[in-house]
Every structure is written in C-alpha cells, then in structure tokens.
C-alpha cells in the first residue's frame, strides 16, 4: 500500500496515512488518460458558428421569374444556395454535438491513474483539516506552509462549506472541489492536489 504524510496547518508531518492501492497505486497508462481527457474536453465543447439554410434566410418566398419562356435557368427562390445572399449548404450548425462516448470504467480508471501519478511525483498533499471558519489570510498562511506553495493547486474537501470556500476564493492559484466531483481534467491541470484527510475514504470508496 502506498503511504503518504499527513500535514497540519503549520506544514509539519503529524502522521503517516496508508492509501488504497486500488485507487492510488495503479499502473499509469497514458493512452487511457488521454482518452478520458479527450472525451471530457469534447463534452464541454460548444458549437458557436452557425450558418442559415435556404429555409432560414429571410425573403425569397416569391418565384423570381416564371418557369418557362424566359430563356433563363429555372429558379424557385432567390435564397437558393447559388444566389448571393442565399442559404449555405453543409455549413457549420450550432446544433452540432461533439460529445464522445466513454465507458464509466475507463473514466474511473483514468482518474485512478492521474491520482497515482500525483502520489508518485509527491504532488498529492494530505492535510488533517482546514479551518471551517478560516479567513483568507489564514488560508494563505496554510498554503505557504505546505508543499506546492505558489503552484497551481486544487483543494479537495470532504464537503464544501461556505466558510472554507469564502476563505479560499481570493487565494491565488487555488481552486476548490468536493471529493465527489473529482475528474481527470481538473486533476491534470493543477500541479498539486491538496486533500483533506477526511476526504480520502470518500475518494477510495467512490473510485475503487
């Protein structure tokens, strides 16, 4: 079982915690992690470009000239795609969905891998507890005392409390997340992950 130190507010190691090997000690496969990140990024992608078809372009309800007898090619509407100002064929549409299907087991396996990588690189920090009614000044002091000070860090809480969230809101390069909302993308984009000790059992039970 992987072991990790538990720190207090002053940055001192107060105990050693054994982590579940099923969550924090799995083989890391870059392909699986890349697949999970791609699926998550695709799910958040929003199609903004939008072109109108001939049925959506305003005007063009009247036939421009009669069907026969003019010597010109027959036309039904001046909003047909071949006309200037007409509709667009096969243009981008805002209804396009970019989501990619990924199995739940693959997504959870990828999360276990990125958590394992944080443990192996000594970038997973466990703290005994954060002050629930702490001030921003206190939280800044805690961040400076622990490893990863000044680095982009995600703090994982047992459960979100207004006092902690309010105190961390203005701490530079720090984000907050609940243990039940962990995902591969957010873990990867933060250099350090700081976890409350009480959140470890939740992570192990949810993602094992």
C-alpha positions as CSV (number, residue, x, y, z in Angstrom):
1,X,0.0,0.0,0.0
2,X,1.3,3.5,-0.8
3,X,2.0,5.6,2.2
4,X,1.8,9.4,2.5
5,X,2.4,12.0,5.1
6,X,-0.4,14.0,6.7
7,X,0.4,17.6,7.4
8,X,-1.1,20.1,9.9
9,X,-1.7,23.8,9.3
10,X,1.9,24.6,10.1
11,X,3.3,22.3,7.4
12,X,4.5,19.7,9.9
13,X,4.0,16.0,9.2
14,X,1.9,14.7,12.1
15,X,1.2,11.1,10.9
16,X,1.5,8.6,8.0
17,X,-1.5,7.5,6.1
18,X,-1.9,4.3,4.1
19,X,-3.7,4.8,0.9
20,X,-5.7,2.2,-1.0
21,X,-3.5,0.6,-3.7
22,X,-6.7,0.2,-5.8
23,X,-7.0,3.9,-6.2
24,X,-3.6,5.4,-5.5
25,X,-1.3,2.6,-6.6
26,X,-2.4,1.5,-10.1
27,X,-0.3,1.3,-13.3
28,X,-0.4,4.5,-15.3
29,X,-1.3,4.2,-18.9
30,X,-1.1,7.4,-20.9
31,X,-3.5,6.2,-23.6
32,X,-6.3,5.7,-21.1
33,X,-5.8,9.1,-19.6
34,X,-5.7,10.8,-23.0
35,X,-8.9,9.1,-24.0
36,X,-10.7,10.3,-20.8
37,X,-9.4,13.9,-21.3
38,X,-10.4,13.9,-24.9
39,X,-13.9,12.8,-24.0
40,X,-14.3,15.3,-21.3
41,X,-13.0,18.2,-23.4
42,X,-15.4,17.2,-26.2
43,X,-18.3,17.2,-23.8
44,X,-17.5,20.8,-22.9
45,X,-17.1,21.9,-26.5
46,X,-19.8,24.3,-27.7
47,X,-20.6,24.9,-31.3
48,X,-20.8,28.7,-31.8
49,X,-20.6,29.0,-35.6
50,X,-24.0,28.8,-37.3
51,X,-25.0,29.3,-40.9
52,X,-28.5,29.6,-42.2
53,X,-30.1,27.2,-44.7
54,X,-32.3,28.4,-47.6
55,X,-35.3,27.9,-45.4
56,X,-33.9,30.2,-42.6
57,X,-32.7,33.1,-44.7
58,X,-35.2,35.9,-44.7
59,X,-37.1,36.6,-48.0
60,X,-37.1,34.6,-51.2
61,X,-40.7,33.5,-51.0
62,X,-41.6,34.7,-54.4
63,X,-40.5,32.8,-57.6
64,X,-38.1,35.3,-59.3
65,X,-39.5,34.6,-62.8
66,X,-41.9,32.2,-64.4
67,X,-40.8,28.6,-65.0
68,X,-40.8,28.7,-68.8
69,X,-40.4,31.1,-71.7
70,X,-37.7,33.4,-70.4
71,X,-34.6,31.6,-71.8
72,X,-33.1,31.5,-68.3
73,X,-32.5,28.7,-66.0
74,X,-35.5,27.9,-63.8
75,X,-35.3,29.3,-60.3
76,X,-37.7,28.8,-57.4
77,X,-36.2,31.3,-54.9
78,X,-33.6,34.0,-54.7
79,X,-32.5,32.4,-51.4
80,X,-31.3,29.2,-53.0
81,X,-27.6,28.5,-52.3
82,X,-26.4,29.5,-55.8
83,X,-27.7,33.1,-55.2
84,X,-25.8,35.8,-53.5
85,X,-27.4,36.2,-50.0
86,X,-28.8,32.7,-50.2
87,X,-28.6,29.8,-47.8
88,X,-25.4,27.9,-47.2
89,X,-25.0,24.2,-48.0
90,X,-23.3,22.0,-45.4
91,X,-22.2,25.0,-43.3
92,X,-21.5,24.8,-39.5
93,X,-24.6,24.5,-37.3
94,X,-24.9,25.4,-33.6
95,X,-26.8,22.2,-33.0
96,X,-23.7,20.1,-33.6
97,X,-22.9,17.7,-30.8
98,X,-19.2,16.9,-30.2
99,X,-19.7,14.6,-27.2
100,X,-17.7,11.3,-27.4
101,X,-18.9,8.2,-25.6
102,X,-16.6,6.8,-23.0
103,X,-17.3,3.9,-20.6
104,X,-17.6,4.7,-16.9
105,X,-15.0,2.1,-16.1
106,X,-12.5,3.7,-18.4
107,X,-13.2,7.2,-17.0
108,X,-12.8,6.0,-13.4
109,X,-9.6,4.0,-14.3
110,X,-8.1,7.2,-15.8
111,X,-8.9,9.1,-12.6
112,X,-7.2,6.5,-10.5
113,X,-4.1,6.8,-12.8
114,X,-3.8,10.5,-12.5
115,X,-4.2,10.3,-8.7
116,X,-1.5,7.6,-8.7
117,X,0.8,9.9,-10.7
118,X,0.3,12.7,-8.2
119,X,1.3,10.3,-5.4
120,X,4.4,9.0,-7.3
121,X,5.5,12.6,-8.1
122,X,4.9,13.7,-4.5
123,X,2.3,16.2,-5.6
124,X,-0.6,14.8,-3.6
125,X,-0.7,16.6,-0.2
126,X,-2.9,15.4,2.6
127,X,-3.9,17.9,5.3
128,X,-5.5,16.9,8.6
129,X,-8.3,19.5,8.2
130,X,-8.9,23.0,7.0
131,X,-10.3,25.6,9.4
132,X,-14.0,25.8,8.7
133,X,-14.3,29.4,9.7
134,X,-10.9,30.4,8.5
135,X,-10.1,33.8,6.9
136,X,-8.3,34.3,3.6
137,X,-5.2,35.4,5.5
138,X,-5.2,32.1,7.3
139,X,-5.6,30.1,4.2
140,X,-2.7,31.9,2.5
141,X,-0.5,31.1,5.5
142,X,-1.6,27.4,5.3
143,X,-0.8,27.3,1.6
144,X,2.7,28.8,2.2
145,X,3.5,26.3,4.9
146,X,2.6,23.3,2.8
147,X,4.4,21.8,-0.2
148,X,3.4,23.3,-3.5
149,X,3.3,26.9,-2.2
150,X,2.9,29.3,-5.2
151,X,2.0,26.4,-7.5
152,X,-1.5,25.9,-9.1
153,X,-3.3,23.7,-6.5
154,X,-6.7,22.1,-6.3
155,X,-8.0,21.6,-2.8
156,X,-10.3,18.6,-2.4
157,X,-12.8,18.9,0.5
158,X,-14.8,16.2,2.3
159,X,-17.8,18.5,1.8
160,X,-17.9,22.1,0.7
161,X,-18.6,24.6,3.5
162,X,-19.3,28.3,2.9
163,X,-16.6,29.4,5.3
164,X,-13.8,27.4,3.6
165,X,-15.0,28.4,0.1
166,X,-15.2,32.0,1.0
167,X,-11.7,31.9,2.6
168,X,-10.2,30.3,-0.4
169,X,-11.9,32.4,-3.0
170,X,-9.2,35.0,-3.2
171,X,-6.2,32.8,-2.6
172,X,-4.0,32.9,-5.8
173,X,-3.7,29.9,-8.0
174,X,-6.1,27.8,-5.8
175,X,-9.3,26.1,-6.7
176,X,-11.7,24.1,-4.6
177,X,-13.6,20.9,-5.4
178,X,-15.6,18.3,-3.5
179,X,-14.4,14.8,-3.2
180,X,-17.4,13.5,-5.1
181,X,-16.7,15.8,-8.1
182,X,-13.2,14.7,-8.9
183,X,-12.4,14.4,-12.6
184,X,-9.3,13.7,-14.8
185,X,-9.2,17.1,-16.5
186,X,-9.2,19.2,-13.3
187,X,-6.6,16.9,-11.6
188,X,-4.3,17.2,-14.5
189,X,-4.5,21.0,-15.0
190,X,-3.4,21.5,-11.3
191,X,0.2,20.9,-10.5
192,X,-0.6,20.0,-6.9
193,X,-3.7,18.3,-5.3
194,X,-4.3,19.0,-1.6
195,X,-6.8,16.7,0.0
196,X,-8.5,16.8,3.4
197,X,-7.8,13.6,5.4
198,X,-11.5,13.0,5.9
199,X,-12.0,13.1,2.1
200,X,-9.6,10.2,1.4
201,X,-12.1,7.5,2.4
202,X,-14.8,9.1,0.2
203,X,-12.4,9.0,-2.8
204,X,-11.4,5.4,-2.1
205,X,-15.0,4.3,-1.8
206,X,-16.2,6.1,-4.9
207,X,-13.4,5.4,-7.4
208,X,-12.1,2.0,-6.3
